[in-house]
Amino acid sequence: MELGLEGKIAMVTGAGSQVGFGRGIAMILARQGCDVIVNDVDEEGVKKTAADIVKLGRRSLAIVADVTKLAEVKDMVKKSLEKFGRIDILVNNAGRATKPTPFVDTPEENWEKVFNLNLYGVFYCTKAVLPQMLERKSGKIVNIASGAGISGMPRCVHYGASKAAIIAFTRGLAKEVIGSGINVNAVAPGVGDTKFLITGEFPEGEIDRAVATVPTRRSTTPDDVGNMVAYLASDLARQVVGQTYLVDGGHA
Ligand SMILES: NC(=O)c1ccc[n+]([C@@H]2O[C@H](COP(=O)([O-])OP(=O)(O)OC[C@H]3O[C@@H](n4cnc5c(N)ncnc54)[C@H](O)[C@@H]3O)[C@@H](O)[C@H]2O)c1
């Protein structure tokens, strides 16, 4: 099956972690023929991802920017448009949780951290990238939500709430812009063996305990997520609008 992504210009946020979903998404898009702008706050990581994309024979641009800061996001988009002239595909991947705690003990600042990145980061990047898509009447946006946004996440209630917001954001924006040639969908990964869980203040053994409850008995890999993103970023998904696809081994 040909996805027809050859020559497309993609931007993937949060693509610096070498074990993360963002890098996996960026590499799959590059293998499908996209040039890929990769973003992260982790300079070393994002440069490594960009170098690996170039090794695949595609162009890449590593941009260090904090997607929770509108000025940095605007600058990132400006630099990307200067180099590539357009952005065909935006993947809003950067996201985080905080240490799982009972709801009553979860400090307000953890709600702020999580909503700042998981919701405002997506809002800022989308707002900055969308105008040139509207002008060209063409574009794809894929948001990375989470199974937690569908099933809820005890002890990480704020995380599930932020991802549920992204699911509604995806559906609403999709209905608004599909008539202008822009398609918006989301992917909701299940438990992944990424830095998010390894260094994300999650307790020892959390991944193994979580994977034991997944019907496939395996974690969701960056390739699992990247394959779904590539499909949704292609014209093959033109009749799929505003949807959120679980890639979670049947967990939610
Ligand atoms: N790992 C899981 O179990 C899981 C499950 C469902 C959904 N997700 C979602 O998948 C996405 C990717 O997460 P991951 O698991 O690969 O985590 P990760 O921590 O491996 O990757 C996240 C990346 O985002 C970057 N980042 C953090 N703050 C940023 C900022 N302000 N601006 C730009 N980049 C920033 C980090 O440096 C990191 O490289 C997130 O949206 C996450 O919520 C993860």
The ligand as an SDF file (V2000), in Angstrom:
LIG
                    3D

 44 48  0  0  0  0  0  0  0  0999 V2000
    4.8290    6.5210   26.9810 N   0  0  0  0  0  0  0  0  0  0  0  0
    3.5720    6.2470   27.1730 C   0  0  0  0  0  0  0  0  0  0  0  0
    3.2080    5.2970   27.8760 O   0  0  0  0  0  0  0  0  0  0  0  0
    2.5200    7.0980   26.5130 C   0  0  0  0  0  0  0  0  0  0  0  0
    1.2200    6.6020   26.4190 C   0  0  0  0  0  0  0  0  0  0  0  0
    0.2530    7.3620   25.8040 C   0  0  0  0  0  0  0  0  0  0  0  0
    0.5620    8.5810   25.2690 C   0  0  0  0  0  0  0  0  0  0  0  0
    1.8310    9.0620   25.3760 N   0  0  0  0  0  0  0  0  0  0  0  0
    2.1010   10.3610   24.7750 C   0  0  0  0  0  0  0  0  0  0  0  0
    3.0530   10.2020   23.7510 O   0  0  0  0  0  0  0  0  0  0  0  0
    3.7460   11.4470   23.5570 C   0  0  0  0  0  0  0  0  0  0  0  0
    5.2410   11.1900   23.5340 C   0  0  0  0  0  0  0  0  0  0  0  0
    5.6220   10.7230   24.8120 O   0  0  0  0  0  0  0  0  0  0  0  0
    6.7790    9.6640   25.0240 P   0  0  0  0  0  0  0  0  0  0  0  0
    6.1900    8.5410   25.7680 O   0  0  0  0  0  0  0  0  0  0  0  0
    7.5030    9.4040   23.7680 O   0  0  0  0  0  0  0  0  0  0  0  0
    7.6420   10.4920   26.0580 O   0  0  0  0  0  0  0  0  0  0  0  0
    9.1490   10.9880   26.0410 P   0  0  0  0  0  0  0  0  0  0  0  0
    9.3610   11.6540   27.3620 O   0  0  0  0  0  0  0  0  0  0  0  0
   10.0300    9.8470   25.6550 O   0  0  0  0  0  0  0  0  0  0  0  0
    9.1570   12.0580   24.8900 O   0  0  0  0  0  0  0  0  0  0  0  0
    8.6010   13.3300   25.0470 C   0  0  0  0  0  0  0  0  0  0  0  0
    9.5360   14.3120   24.4160 C   0  0  0  0  0  0  0  0  0  0  0  0
    8.9570   15.6230   24.5460 O   0  0  0  0  0  0  0  0  0  0  0  0
   10.0230   16.5160   24.8680 C   0  0  0  0  0  0  0  0  0  0  0  0
    9.4960   17.7050   25.5210 N   0  0  0  0  0  0  0  0  0  0  0  0
    9.1620   17.8300   26.8310 C   0  0  0  0  0  0  0  0  0  0  0  0
    8.7560   19.0770   27.0780 N   0  0  0  0  0  0  0  0  0  0  0  0
    8.8320   19.7590   25.9020 C   0  0  0  0  0  0  0  0  0  0  0  0
    8.5580   21.0930   25.5190 C   0  0  0  0  0  0  0  0  0  0  0  0
    8.1000   21.9700   26.4180 N   0  0  0  0  0  0  0  0  0  0  0  0
    8.7560   21.4460   24.2270 N   0  0  0  0  0  0  0  0  0  0  0  0
    9.2210   20.5540   23.3240 C   0  0  0  0  0  0  0  0  0  0  0  0
    9.5000   19.2630   23.6400 N   0  0  0  0  0  0  0  0  0  0  0  0
    9.3160   18.8780   24.9090 C   0  0  0  0  0  0  0  0  0  0  0  0
   10.9280   15.7040   25.7710 C   0  0  0  0  0  0  0  0  0  0  0  0
   12.2290   16.2600   25.8660 O   0  0  0  0  0  0  0  0  0  0  0  0
   10.9090   14.3500   25.0900 C   0  0  0  0  0  0  0  0  0  0  0  0
   11.9200   14.2120   24.1180 O   0  0  0  0  0  0  0  0  0  0  0  0
    3.2960   12.3580   24.7020 C   0  0  0  0  0  0  0  0  0  0  0  0
    2.2930   13.2470   24.2250 O   0  0  0  0  0  0  0  0  0  0  0  0
    2.7090   11.3960   25.7120 C   0  0  0  0  0  0  0  0  0  0  0  0
    1.7490   11.9970   26.5280 O   0  0  0  0  0  0  0  0  0  0  0  0
    2.8140    8.3400   25.9890 C   0  0  0  0  0  0  0  0  0  0  0  0
  1  2  1  0
  2  3  2  0
  2  4  1  0
  4  5  1  0
  4 44  2  0
  5  6  2  0
  6  7  1  0
  7  8  2  0
  8  9  1  0
  8 44  1  0
  9 10  1  0
  9 42  1  0
 10 11  1  0
 11 12  1  0
 11 40  1  0
 12 13  1  0
 13 14  1  0
 14 15  2  0
 14 16  1  0
 14 17  1  0
 17 18  1  0
 18 19  2  0
 18 20  1  0
 18 21  1  0
 21 22  1  0
 22 23  1  0
 23 24  1  0
 23 38  1  0
 24 25  1  0
 25 26  1  0
 25 36  1  0
 26 27  1  0
 26 35  1  0
 27 28  2  0
 28 29  1  0
 29 30  1  0
 29 35  2  0
 30 31  1  0
 30 32  2  0
 32 33  1  0
 33 34  2  0
 34 35  1  0
 36 37  1  0
 36 38  1  0
 38 39  1  0
 40 41  1  0
 40 42  1  0
 42 43  1  0
M  CHG  2   8   1  16  -1
M  END
$$$$
